Amino acid sequence: MYEIYNVRYNMVLSGGGDIWALGGNVVGHPRFETGKHVMPSNPVEFDEVNDVLTTTSGSKYKIMSYGVDRDSVVAQIKKDILNGGYEVH
């Protein structure tokens, strides 16, 4: 399980539909330097009590801190799970 800090949603401008995606600073991930800002793949499961997010890739992230209001981030995570992926605007 990887730790992720300063978790928040950010708009990813892609030119054909901008994605509202979760991101934060990761620790303990073998592919990324400690503290690097990453955007995990789509959330598929969220343990709200323990702040553990599971993504479509099977990765598990322990959310250690939220960069903005926790309640709004958790609400968006749940919405993304129900919708089967991140929102496109």
C-alpha positions in Angstrom: 0.0 0.0 0.0 1.3 3.4 -0.9 0.8 6.6 1.1 -0.6 9.7 -0.5 -0.6 13.2 0.9 -2.2 16.5 0.1 -5.0 14.7 -1.8 -7.3 16.9 -3.9 -9.1 16.9 -7.2 -7.6 18.8 -10.1 -8.7 19.5 -13.7 -6.6 17.8 -16.2 -6.8 19.7 -19.5 -6.8 17.2 -22.4 -8.3 19.2 -25.2 -11.1 16.7 -25.9 -12.8 16.5 -22.6 -11.2 17.8 -19.4 -11.0 15.3 -16.6 -11.6 16.1 -12.9 -9.0 13.7 -11.4 -7.7 12.9 -8.0 -4.0 13.6 -7.2 -1.5 13.9 -4.4 2.0 13.4 -3.3 3.0 9.7 -3.2 5.3 7.9 -0.8 6.5 4.3 -1.2 5.5 3.8 -4.8 8.1 1.9 -6.8 7.6 3.9 -10.0 7.6 7.4 -8.5 10.1 9.5 -6.6 9.0 10.1 -3.0 6.9 13.2 -2.8 6.1 13.3 -6.5 2.6 14.5 -7.5 0.7 11.6 -9.1 -2.8 11.1 -10.4 -3.9 7.5 -9.6 -6.1 5.6 -12.0 -9.8 5.6 -11.5 -11.1 4.7 -8.0 -13.0 1.5 -7.7 -13.3 1.1 -3.9 -12.9 3.4 -0.9 -12.7 2.5 2.7 -13.9 5.7 4.3 -13.1 4.7 7.8 -9.4 3.9 7.1 -9.0 6.4 4.1 -7.8 3.6 1.8 -8.5 4.0 -1.9 -8.2 1.2 -4.4 -7.8 2.0 -8.1 -8.6 0.1 -11.4 -4.9 -0.9 -11.6 -5.3 -2.6 -8.2 -3.1 -0.1 -6.4 -4.1 0.8 -2.9 -3.4 4.2 -1.5 -3.6 5.2 2.2 -4.7 8.8 2.2 -2.6 10.5 4.9 -3.8 14.1 4.4 -6.2 16.1 2.3 -5.2 19.3 0.5 -8.7 20.6 0.8 -11.9 19.8 2.7 -12.0 16.0 3.3 -15.7 15.8 3.0 -15.8 17.2 -0.5 -13.0 14.9 -1.7 -14.6 11.9 -0.2 -17.9 12.8 -1.8 -16.3 13.1 -5.2 -14.4 9.7 -4.8 -17.8 8.0 -4.1 -19.3 9.7 -7.1 -16.5 8.6 -9.3 -16.9 5.0 -8.1 -20.6 5.1 -8.8 -20.0 6.6 -12.3 -17.2 4.1 -13.1 -14.5 6.7 -13.5 -13.4 10.3 -13.3 -15.8 13.0 -14.5 -15.2 14.5 -17.9 -16.2 18.1 -18.4 
